[in-house]
Amino acid sequence: MFPSLRQVLAVGFIVAVPLGPAKAAGDLTAQEPVEIKVQLGNEKDALRFFPETINLETGKLYRLILSNPSPQKHYFSSEAMAQAVFTRKVQVNGADGKPIAEVKGQIREVEVYPKGITEWWFVPIKTGNFGDLKCTIPGHSQAGMVGNISIK
């Protein structure tokens, strides 16, 4: 039985009882994600990332949407970024845009097939400027498929 208001005032304190599910005080993966879209190549088969520079902040949840409108597969690879983020998941979407698979754990690079879309959900945990973004398919980075990632 709960105490009356008179009893609470006489004792001088109230004990708070949570009414919903408890969440960890620092659960950064529970926030609304910041959406960033990066295109790997384009319809004319340009070997570039669009945009070439990605700016991030520590402590925010990101949903990096990697789309490949080109006729060939591409990789989104940054070893430095992979070591500077906590990956929540990589989500593979079907042609209808609905998820068909999730990958958990540490991710170093993501391959996106022609006309495909993949989402990388992560929280940056280290700051830095990383100039190692590239497509690791032979000849692609040499042709200009490179970029920069900045985490503040």
Secondary structure, 3 states (H helix, E strand, C coil): CCCCHHHHHHHCCCCCCCCCCCCCCCCHHHCCCEEEEEEECCCCCCCCEECCEEEECCCCCEEEEEECCCCCCEEEECHHHHHHEEEEEEEEECCCCCEEEEECCCCCEEEECCCCEEEEEEEECCCEEEEEEECCCCCCCCCCCEEEEEEC
